[in-house]
């Protein structure tokens, strides 16, 4: 997830549109602080701030009932179509931001196994959130688990269809780029090219995408020459 987007999330009220009490305001302030620490290159300090916050969220929502984060209005409405979604407990979206934040920070610290555990929790509780799905896809990509990464990015691209405007464009670009990168590693250059060209339609001046397309051309030339 882009850190600017995370800052926006952390600064905004999460959960039901009710007046925030002092404890909720304090939690949201800590989320914003944690994201800024990550942005400032201080992932361990962010984790130290997020650890007690995650414990606090766990204490707020006890019980065995399935828990789903109330992050976006469109997600909350769509949860009803998920298995058990109608009966799930809707919880403060800040919980998922905290889980994502710890996972993101652990990636920065190259603690990929631990990062995946927390990102998996965020995705379990917000299964329709493209940013959490893409972040988990990136973590598996860093572990060179190409197919697993691809599947998560594909879920993120599908989830992005519920978004709109510039936000949807950013979500799709990230998901399609991740899928294309995985396809290259899986030896599927044609499929990768299709996805990169879809990305280029969204961001025509994106040099990173152009570089990947050039790499595909070079790989094809090498194959012909061998």
Secondary structure by P-SEA (a helix, b strand, c coil): ccaaaaaaaaaccccccccccaaaaaaaaaaaaaaaaaaaccaaaaaaaaaaaaaaaaaacccccbbbbcccaaaaaaccccccccccccccaaaaaaaaaaaaaaaaacaaaaaaaaaaaaaaaccccaaaaaaaaaaaaaacaaaaaaaaaaaaaaaacccccaaaaaaaaaaaaaaaaaaaaaccaaaaaaaaaaaaaaccccaaaaaaaaaaaaaaaaaaac
